[in-house]
Amino acid sequence: MASNLVPPPVQIAHVVLRTTVENYPAMVRFYRTFLGGSVSAQVPGMSFITFDNEHHRVAVLAVPDAKPKDPATCGLEHISFTHANLDDLLLAYRSRKAMGLNPVWCVNHGPTLSIYYKDPDGNNLETQIDTLKNIDEINEMITGDEFRENPVGVDFDPEELWKKMRSGVPYEELVTRRSIGPRSFDTVPL
């Protein structure tokens, strides 16, 4: 529940990622390709990448003394990007795959259908669609017994989902999470 002490922002504007000087070109290339975006501005050691009407959504900053991150360190788990619909999510997956950007995990969380990737620095990225109609349905699902038993979700094969979608399987059947029993976070391959 939101606090009435602080006016809420209207959106998250952008993410800035620190990287090593050596990995900087690969990170800029990756995000430009991954997001289907363009570099809106660039100065030595910093690139601003956009994919919509915002000046930039991701910036990459080369930090001379930066060290590769330890995956066991506390901090940001992932950045998530929402697609308009299932068709766009799977078309983006297929486009990325054709360019050598392969997912590391595909999962139906219930409220979302998600495809995860790693960038060259090992940061986790989620591409997703919402599968439920409204916040009430989402809250009902994530406070229910089945979600408590399995807060992680059910893995899926995006190629299989693509084939089913193209063959006319109804949307609800494609995105409804099936029950698999208990599942814990130590099964997540990220």
C-alpha positions as CSV (number, residue, x, y, z in Angstrom):
1,M,0.0,0.0,0.0
2,A,1.3,3.4,-0.9
3,S,2.2,6.0,1.7
4,N,0.5,9.4,1.5
5,L,3.6,11.1,2.9
6,V,5.6,11.1,-0.4
7,P,4.0,11.8,-3.8
8,P,4.8,8.8,-6.0
9,P,6.8,9.1,-9.2
10,V,4.9,8.6,-12.5
11,Q,7.4,6.1,-13.9
12,I,10.9,4.6,-13.6
13,A,12.9,6.7,-16.1
14,H,16.1,4.8,-16.7
15,V,18.8,2.5,-15.4
16,V,22.5,3.3,-15.4
17,L,24.9,0.3,-15.5
18,R,28.6,0.5,-14.5
19,T,30.9,-1.8,-16.4
20,T,34.6,-2.3,-16.9
21,V,36.4,-0.3,-19.5
22,E,37.2,-3.5,-21.3
23,N,33.5,-4.7,-21.4
24,Y,32.1,-1.2,-22.3
25,P,31.8,-1.8,-26.1
26,A,30.2,-5.2,-25.6
27,M,27.7,-3.8,-23.1
28,V,26.7,-1.0,-25.4
29,R,26.3,-3.3,-28.4
30,F,24.4,-5.8,-26.2
31,Y,21.8,-3.3,-25.0
32,R,21.4,-1.6,-28.4
33,T,20.7,-5.0,-29.9
34,F,18.7,-6.5,-27.0
35,L,16.4,-3.5,-26.8
36,G,16.1,-2.9,-30.5
37,G,17.2,0.6,-29.6
38,S,19.7,3.2,-30.6
39,V,22.4,5.3,-29.0
40,S,20.8,8.7,-28.4
41,A,23.9,10.3,-27.1
42,Q,27.5,9.2,-26.4
43,V,30.5,10.8,-24.7
44,P,33.8,9.1,-24.0
45,G,33.0,6.2,-21.6
46,M,29.2,6.7,-21.5
47,S,26.4,5.8,-23.9
48,F,22.7,6.5,-23.6
49,I,20.4,4.0,-25.2
50,T,16.7,4.5,-26.0
51,F,14.0,2.4,-27.5
52,D,11.0,4.8,-27.2
53,N,10.2,8.5,-26.7
54,E,12.4,8.8,-23.6
55,H,15.9,10.4,-24.1
56,H,17.4,7.2,-22.7
57,R,16.2,4.1,-20.8
58,V,19.6,2.5,-20.3
59,A,23.0,4.2,-19.9
60,V,26.2,2.3,-19.8
61,L,29.1,3.8,-17.9
62,A,32.8,2.6,-18.3
63,V,34.4,2.9,-14.8
64,P,38.2,2.6,-14.9
65,D,38.6,0.7,-11.6
66,A,35.4,-1.4,-11.9
67,K,35.7,-5.1,-11.1
68,P,33.4,-7.9,-12.3
69,K,30.6,-8.4,-9.9
70,D,30.3,-11.2,-7.5
71,P,27.0,-13.0,-8.2
72,A,26.6,-13.7,-4.5
73,T,26.6,-9.9,-3.6
74,C,23.4,-8.3,-2.4
75,G,21.9,-5.8,-4.9
76,L,19.7,-5.6,-7.9
77,E,18.3,-9.0,-9.0
78,H,17.1,-8.1,-12.5
79,I,15.7,-5.4,-14.7
80,S,12.4,-6.2,-16.4
81,F,11.0,-5.0,-19.8
82,T,7.3,-5.5,-20.6
83,H,6.1,-6.3,-24.1
84,A,2.7,-5.4,-25.4
85,N,1.5,-8.9,-25.9
86,L,2.5,-12.6,-26.3
87,D,3.2,-12.3,-30.0
88,D,5.6,-9.4,-29.4
89,L,7.3,-11.2,-26.5
90,L,7.9,-14.3,-28.7
91,L,8.9,-12.3,-31.8
92,A,11.5,-10.5,-29.7
93,Y,12.7,-13.8,-28.3
94,R,13.1,-15.2,-31.8
95,S,14.8,-12.1,-33.1
96,R,17.3,-12.1,-30.2
97,K,17.9,-15.8,-30.6
98,A,18.7,-15.2,-34.3
99,M,21.3,-12.6,-33.3
100,G,22.9,-15.1,-30.8
101,L,21.2,-13.7,-27.6
102,N,19.8,-16.8,-26.0
103,P,17.7,-16.9,-22.9
104,V,18.9,-18.4,-19.6
105,W,15.4,-19.1,-18.2
106,C,11.8,-19.1,-19.4
107,V,9.2,-19.3,-16.8
108,N,5.5,-18.8,-16.2
109,H,5.4,-17.0,-12.9
110,G,1.6,-16.8,-13.0
111,P,1.1,-13.1,-13.1
112,T,3.7,-12.8,-15.8
113,L,5.2,-15.0,-18.6
114,S,8.9,-14.2,-18.5
115,I,12.0,-14.9,-20.5
116,Y,15.3,-14.1,-18.8
117,Y,18.7,-13.2,-20.3
118,K,22.1,-12.2,-19.0
119,D,24.1,-9.2,-20.3
120,P,27.9,-9.4,-20.9
121,D,28.5,-8.4,-17.2
122,G,26.2,-11.1,-15.9
123,N,23.3,-8.8,-15.0
124,N,19.9,-10.5,-15.2
125,L,17.2,-9.1,-17.6
126,E,13.6,-10.1,-17.8
127,T,11.3,-9.7,-20.8
128,Q,7.7,-10.3,-19.9
129,I,4.0,-9.9,-20.5
130,D,1.3,-9.6,-17.9
131,T,-1.0,-12.7,-18.0
132,L,-3.8,-11.5,-15.7
133,K,-6.3,-8.9,-16.4
134,N,-5.9,-6.5,-13.5
135,I,-4.2,-5.9,-10.1
136,D,-7.0,-7.7,-8.2
137,E,-6.4,-10.9,-10.1
138,I,-2.7,-10.6,-9.5
139,N,-3.2,-10.0,-5.8
140,E,-5.5,-12.9,-5.6
141,M,-3.0,-15.2,-7.2
142,I,0.1,-14.1,-5.3
143,T,-1.7,-14.4,-1.9
144,G,-3.1,-17.8,-2.7
145,D,-2.0,-21.3,-1.5
146,E,-0.7,-22.4,-4.9
147,F,1.6,-19.3,-5.1
148,R,2.8,-19.8,-1.5
149,E,3.7,-23.4,-2.4
150,N,5.5,-22.4,-5.6
151,P,6.4,-18.7,-5.8
152,V,8.9,-19.4,-8.6
153,G,6.7,-20.6,-11.4
154,V,6.7,-23.2,-14.1
155,D,9.4,-23.4,-16.8
156,F,8.4,-23.4,-20.4
157,D,10.0,-23.9,-23.8
158,P,9.5,-20.7,-25.9
159,E,9.8,-22.6,-29.2
160,E,7.0,-24.9,-28.1
161,L,4.9,-22.0,-27.0
162,W,5.5,-20.3,-30.3
163,K,4.3,-23.3,-32.2
164,K,1.2,-23.6,-30.1
165,M,0.4,-19.9,-30.5
166,R,0.9,-20.2,-34.3
167,S,-1.4,-23.2,-34.4
168,G,-4.2,-21.3,-32.8
169,V,-4.2,-22.6,-29.2
170,P,-6.3,-20.1,-27.2
171,Y,-4.5,-17.4,-25.4
172,E,-5.8,-18.3,-21.9
173,E,-4.4,-21.9,-22.4
174,L,-1.0,-20.5,-23.5
175,V,-0.5,-18.3,-20.5
176,T,-2.3,-20.0,-17.6
177,R,0.2,-21.4,-15.1
178,R,-0.3,-25.1,-14.4
179,S,0.2,-26.5,-11.0
180,I,3.4,-28.5,-10.5
181,G,3.5,-28.6,-6.7
182,P,6.2,-27.1,-4.5
183,R,9.2,-25.3,-6.0
184,S,11.8,-23.2,-4.2
185,F,14.1,-20.4,-5.2
186,D,17.2,-22.7,-5.2
187,T,15.8,-24.2,-8.5
188,V,16.1,-20.9,-10.3
189,P,18.9,-21.1,-12.9
190,L,20.0,-17.4,-12.7
